[in-house]
Amino acid sequence: MTFHILISDPLSEEGIYPLRQAEGMNIVIETDLTPEQLAIRIGDFDALLVRSQTQVTRAIIEKGHNLKIIGRAGVGVDNIDLEAATEHGIIVVNAPDGNTNSAAEHTMAMLMSMARKIPQAFHALRNKNWDRKSFVGVELKNKTLGVIGLGRIGAEVAARAKGQRMNVMAYDPFLTAEKAEKLGIGFGTVEEVLKVADFITVHTPLLKETRHLINADAFAIMKDGVQIVNCARGGIIDENALYDAIQSKKVAGAALDVFEQEPLVDFRLLDLPEVVATPHLGASTIEAQESVAVDVSADVVSYFTTGTVRNSVNLPSVPKELMLKIEPYFDLAERLGAFLTDLAESAAEEVNIYYSGELAGMEVGPLTRNMLKGLLKRHLGERINVVNAWYWANQKGIVVNEHKSSVTRGFTSLITVEIKTANGVRTAAGTLLNGQGARIVKVDEYLVDVVPHGHLLFIRHNDRPGVIGRVGTLLGKEDVNIATMQVGRSNIGGEAIMMLSIDKYAKPGSLEQLKDLAEIQYVRAIDL
C-alpha cells in the first residue's frame, strides 16, 4: 500500500530521512503553495508535514478527504486548527523535544544581548560611531529572572540562568514545591513573579488564557526598569501595551523573537532603541531543524506502519510497555460499544465503563476511546475513529464516566459497559480468555459466553419448553444456519435470553416472523 505525503514547508533532507527509508511512502515536496492551491492539492494526500509557514485551517482540513495525520516540525501547533483536525479524526503530531536546546540557547542569547545592548552598540559601530557611554548595560549576576511557564524550554532557561548566578522565580500551573526545590528555584503566582523579577521571560503556549497575559495591568505591577524577553509565541505579550511601557520608561528593555503578526508588519516596536529583535529564530539551528523534522517524520512512518505515534497533540500518547498490555483489549472494547449500540433501541445519553482486575491498575483511556468508536460508528459512520470519538461523544451530549475496581469477578480482567438511554439501561461485559480470544460474558443480568464477531441474534423470551426448537425451525425454513447458541435465564420459567451466532445476516422478514412466535418478547439483529 502506498501512502501519499505532502511536505509544504522547507524541511531538511536529513530530517525526512525516515520517510525516504520507509517502504510505501510517496513524498511530494511543494513549498510554495498558496492557501488556495493547498486546498486543491490536499485531497490527494494521506499526510501533511509543515513547519510554521503553512496555515492548516479548517478550510484546508475539510478539503483533506484522505488526510489521516498532520506533522508539525516544531513545538507549537498554533498554525494548525486542532479542533477541526480532531473533529475530522486526523492525528496531529509535533516535535516537543527537538528544539528545546536551541530555543533555550536563543532565549539566553537574547537576554544577554538586551542586558548589554550588544545589537545597538554593533549598529552604532557599523555606522562608524565609537560610542561607549550610550551602551552601558547591566549584569545578570544576583538579578532575579522571572520565568512564566516552566515546561521543557522554561526549565532549560532556568538552569542556564542559574549558571549565570541569577536568582530564578517561576510560575507554572504544574510546578510543585518539590520540583521547585529540586531545581533550586523559587515559585509563586504570575503576579508574585512579575512583582519581584528584574528580568522576565515567557515560555507558555499561546492559548485563549495566555493571549495578552503580559498586558498593561501586568506591566503596572512590575518593577520599574524591568526587562522582558519573548522567544515563545507572539501574542503572549500585548505589543501595544509593551510599546507604551517602554515609552514611559517602566520597561528598560525588550528582546523579541516572536510577534503577534508574522511576518512582521507593524515595526513601531523596532523603532525604539530599547528593543532588540530577531525574526523567529528560536529553533533556527541546523541541529534543531534536523531534529524536529526527524521526530515528526518518524511518527508519520510509525503511524502508517504500526498505527501508533509518540508525540500526538490531540491523542494522548501511551508508553510502549503499557500499550503491549492493553492493546489486546482494543478490539473487545470497540465490539462492546458496537454491540450495545445495536442492542439498544435509542441513542445513549450516558455511558459508564467499568474496568476490573488487572486493567484497573492501568491507563485505560485508549480502551475507552475504542469503546466510544464502536458505540458511535453505527450512527455517525466511518468518520469516527479513536482521535475524534471523545469529541463527538461530547458534541452529542453523551456523558462518559470511567470506573475502576480491583475486584476480579472471576476474570483476570473484565470490561463492563453500561449505556443509559431514554428507554432504560443496557449492559454488556467482556473479557479475554487465555488462548480463546474475546468473549461477551454477560448481557444485562444474564451470564453468557459469546464470541463478539459476525452475525448475532439477541432474543428475549419466556422460559418455556419448545421455544428454542421453534426458533431453530423457523430460521431453518429461512435458510439461516445457526453456528452457536447461548441461553441465559434468571430463574426457571421466568424471563430468559438467547444469543445466536448465525452464518448470514437475518433478513427483516425473518425477524418479524420470530417476533410473532409465542413467548418471544424481543428480537434484535447485531452485526459485529
N, C-alpha and C positions, 0 to 999 in steps of 0.2 A: 504494500500500500504506500502511496506517495502522499506526503503532506507538503502543502504549499505555504511558504513562509515569506512574508514581505518585511524588508528592513527599510524603513522610511526616514531614518536619521543616520548620519555617519557613525559607523562602528568600525573599530579596527579589525583587520583581517585576523589578527591573533585572537581577538575577542569572540569571533564567530567560529573559531576552530572546532568546538564541539559539534556545531551544526554541519560543518564540512565533513567531519569524520563519520557522522551517523548515516545509516542507510535510510533511504526513502525520504530524504529531505530535499525538496526543490526550493532553492534560495533565490529570491528576486530582490535586488537592491535598487531602489528608486528613491533618491534622497531630495528630489526637487519637486515633489508633487504639491500642487495647491490643494486646499481642502476639498474643492470641487472634484479634482482629479482623483484624490484619495477615495472619496465617496463612491466614485465609479469603479475603481480598481479593487476595493477591499472585499467585495463579494466573492472574489476568486480565491481567497486565502484562508487557511486554517489558523495561521498565527501572524501576529504583528509585533515587530520589535521596534522600539522607539527610544530616544533619549528625551530631552526636554523641548525640542523644537516642534515636533508633531503634536497637534492638539487632537486627542482622541475623544471627540464629543459624542453626545448621544446620537446625533445625526449620522456620524460615521459608524457607530456601533450598530445602529439599526439597519445599515446597509450591509453589514458584515454577516450575511446569512450563514456562512460556513465557519465563521470565526469561533475558535474554541479557547484561545489563550492570547493574552497581550503581555509582552515582556517590556518592562521599563528599565533600561540600563542606567540605574541610579537609585537614589534613596527615595525621594519624593515621588508621588504619583498624582500631583495636583493638575497635571495636564491630561489626565485620564478621568472620564466620568465613571467613577466606581459604582455608583448606584445603577447606572444604565448597564454597565458590564455585568453586575451581579444579577440584575433583573433578567438579562438575556442568557444567563448561565455561562458567562465567559470568565475564566480564571485570569486574574491579574497577578503577575509576579514582578518583584523588583530585586534589587541587589543591596540589601541594607548594610552589608559589611564592606563592600568593595571599595568605597571611597571614604571610609571613616578616617583613616590616617591622613589622606590628602586634605580633607575638609578641616580636620583639627590643625594641621600644619598651616593651612591658609589663614585660619582664624588667628593663630598666634602671629603670623607674619603681618596681618592687617592691624592687629592690636599694637605691635611694636612700631610699625610704620606710623600709625596715628600718634602714639605717645611721643615719638621722637621727631615727628614731622618730616620724615625722610622723603616722601614724594615731593612735598612743597620745596624742600631745600634743593633737591635734584633739579626741579624745574627752574628754580632761580639760577642755579649754576649753569644749566644749559643755555640760559639767556645771558651768560657772561656776567652774572651779578653775584659777586662774592659777599654774601650777607649772612653773618653768623648770629647777629643779635635777634633777628626776626624768627629764628627757628630753635629757640630754647625749648627743650622738651621736659618730660617728667619721667622719673624712674618707675619701674614696676615693683621693685622690691618694697615689701611692707605695705603695699597698697591692697585694697580689698577688691577682688573680682567677683561680681555677681553673675552667676550662671543661671539663666532661666531655661530650664529643660536639661535634665541630666540623663539623656539617653546615651547611646554609644559615642556620638561625637562630643556631646557635652562633657561626658566623663573623661574623654581623652584630653579635651581642652583644660579641664580642671587639673589633671595630672601634670600637664606641661606648665600650667601657671604656678603650681606648687614648686616646680623645678626652677622657676624664676623667683622663688621665695615670696610669692604673693600669698595673701590670705584669701581663701575661697569660701564664699557663701552661696548656697544653691537653693533653687526651688525646683521640685518636680513632684507631680501628684503621686508618684510611686516611690519617692525617696523616703526611706525609713531611718530612724535614728541609728540602727545597727549598721546600715550601709554607709551612712554619712561618717560614722566613726571609723569604719574600715578604710574609707577614702581619705580620712584626715581632714574633713571639711565641715563647715557649719551649714545649717539648713534652716529654712523658715518659709513663711508665706511669700507670695510675689511682692507684696507691699513691704514686708520686712527686708527682703533682699534689696529692693530698689532704694530703700532709705539709707542703707549702710555702705553701698558699693561706690568705689571710686571709678571703676570701670564696669561696664555691663555688656555681656554677650548673650545673645538669644539663640537657642537651639531647639525650638519646638516645631512640630509640623504646622502647616497653615490650615487651620480648621475654622469653623464658624466661631468657636470660642477663643481662638488665638488671633484672629484678624484684628489689627489695631490694638493688640494687647498693650503695646507701648504707645500711649496716646497722650493728649495734653494733661489729663489727670495724673498719669504715671510720671510724666516729666516734673509735675508740680511737687511731688514728694521726694524727688531725687536730690542728692547733694548739689550745691552749686559747683559748676566746673566739672561735672561728670563727663565721662567719655564712653561712647557706646558703639558696639560692633554688631553687624548683622551679616552673617555668612550662611544663614539658614534658608529663609524664604521671604521674598518680597511680600509686604502686606502685614507682617507681624508688627512692624513699626509704621505708624501713621506718618507719612513723609511730610505732609503739611505741618503737622504738629512738631516734627523734628526741625523743620526749617525755622519755625517761629522760636523754638527753644534755643537754637544756635544764634539766631539774630539777637535774642535777649540776653545772651551770654550764660544762660542756665547750663547749656551743654557746650563744653570746651572743644569737643572733637567727635567726629563720627567716621566710622570706617564701614563702607557698604560694598558688599559683593552682589547683592540681590536687590531688586526693585519691584515696586508694585506693578509696573508695566515694563515688559521686556520684549524686544529691545527697547532701551531707554528712549523716552520721548520728551519728558519734562526734565530739563537739565538745570533747573534752578538750584538744586542742592549742590551740584558740582561747581556752581559759580561762587560758592562760599569757600574761603581759604581754609576753614576748619575741617573740611571734608576730604577724605581720601576714598577712592573707589576703584573697583575692578569690574569687568563685565561678566559676572557669574562664572568665576574661575575656580570655585572651591573644589571641584572634582576634576579639574583640568590638569592632571598629570598623566604621563604615559602609563604609569603603573595602575592608576585608578581607572582610567578609561578601558584598559585591557581587562582589569579585574571585574568590573561591573558587567561588561559585555560577556565575559566568560560565564559569570554566575547565571545570568538570565538565559544565555544560550543552553547551558547545561540543564536548566529547569525545563526549557521547552522540549529538549530531547527526552528528558525523563518523563514528561507528561505524555508524549506520544508513544513512548516505548513501554512504560510501566504504569501510567495513569497517576503517578504521584509527583508532587513538586515540593521543594524545600522552603521557598520564600514566597508563599502566597500572601497577597494583601487582603483578599476577600474570602479566603477559605483557610481556617486555622490549620497550621502545619502539625503533623503528628510525628514524633520521634520514630525512627525506623524500628526499634525494638518493640515499641507499643503497637505499631502497625502490624507487625508479624502476628501479634496475639489477637487483635480484633478483626483483622481482615477476613478471616473465615466466616465471621458473622454478618458481613456486609449484605450478602445475598439474602440471608434469612430475614434480616431486618426489613429489607425492601419488600420481600414477599409477604411479610406480616402486614405491612401497610397496604399493599395491593389487595390482599385477602379481605381485610376489614372494610376497605372501600367497596368491594363487590358485595360483601355480606350486608352492609348497612343499607337502609332504604333512603337515607337522606345524608346531606353533607355534614362532615364533622364540624363541631363547634369548639370542642376541647379534646386534646389528646394527652393522655398520661402514659409514659413509658417507664416501666419498672425493670431495673436491671438487678438480678440476684446472683449470688455465688461469686465466682471469680471476677466477673465483669463489674461487680460493684466497686472493686478497687482500682478500676481503670478509667481513663478519659474516654467517655462513650459518646462524645459529641458527633464524631463521624458516623456512628451507628444510627443516632437519631436523625441525622441528615438523610441517610439512606432510607430509613423508615418513612420519613416525610416525602421523599422522592416517590416511593411506591404508592403512598396514600394519595398524592396529588396528581400523578400522571394520568390516572383514569379519567379525570375531568379536564385537566389542563394540557394534556398531550406531551409530546416528546420534548418540548422546550424546557420541561422540568428536569433538573439534574441536581447533583449534590451541592453545586455552587449556589443555586438560587432557591432551593427548597425552603429554607428558613424564611427568605424574603417573601415568597409567595404565600406561605402559611400566615405570615403577619399581614400581608395585603388582604387576605381573605378573612381576617379576623379570628383565626384559629389560635386558641390558647394552647401552648405546648409546655408540658412540665416533665422534667426528668426526676426519677426517684431511684434510690439505690438501697439495697439491703444485702447483708452478708448471709442471710438465710438461704440455704441451697435448695430447699423444696424438693430434695431428692435428685437434683441435677447439678452437674459441675457449674454450669451457668444457665440462666434462663432469662429470656426477654419476654415480657408481658406487655402487650399494647392494649390500651383501653380507649375507645373513642366514644364521645358523648355527642349525640345528635338530637334533633328535635323529636325523634321517635324513641329515644331511650339510649341505653348503653350497650355496646358490643365489645367483647374482649377476645383476644387470641394470644396464646403463649407458645413460644417455640424454643427449641434448643438444638444443639449439635450432638448427635450420638456418635460415639467413637467408632470410626470405621464404617458408619452407615449414613452419614450426612445429616442434612437438616430434617427436622420433624416439627409439625404442629402438634403439641401435646395437650392442648386444652382449648376449647371453644366455649365461650361463656362459662357456664359451670360444669361443662361436660368434659371428661377425660377422653382423649382420642390418641391415635398415633398415625398421622397423615403426612405423607411426603408433599411438601408445598410446591408442586410442579405439575404442569399440564392442565387438563380439563377436569374440573371437580364439580360435583353437585352437593349442595348442602340442603338437607331435608329435615324439617322439624315435624314430628308426628306423635301420635298417641301410641304408647307401647302396648300393642295388641297383636295376638297371633295372626300370621299371614300377611302383615303389612310389607315386610321385606320381600316376600315372594311376589306380591302384586307389583311392587316397584320393579323388580327384576324382569318379570314377564312383560310389562309394558315397554320397558327400554329395549328388550329383545325384539319385540314387534317393530320398534322404530329403528332397528339395526344399530343400536347403541350398545357396544360391548363394555361390560363392567370389568375393570382391571383389578381394583381392590375395593373393599368396603370396610368401614369402621362404624361401629354403633356405640353410642353413649346414652346413658339414661340416669335420671336422678333417683327413681325408685321403680319397683315392679308395677306395671300397669299405669305408670304416670307418663309424663312428657319425656320424649327421647329425641335423639338426632341420628341421622345417617350422614356419613361423609363418603361419597363415592368418587373413585377415580375412574374416568371413562376415556375411551380411546379417541373420541372426537367430540367436538363441541355440540351440546344438545340443542336441537332446533327449538325455537319458541313454541311451536305446536306441541312438541313433546313435553315441555314444561307445563303447559296448560293442562294436558291430559293427566300429568302427575298430580297437579293441584286438585283435580276433580276426584281423585281416589279417596275413598273413605279413610278417615283417620289422619290424612295428610293436612298439616296446618300451613306449611310454608315451604317453598322451593326456591332455591337461588342457584344459578349457574355462575361458577367462578373460573376465570381463565388465568392461570399463572404460567 
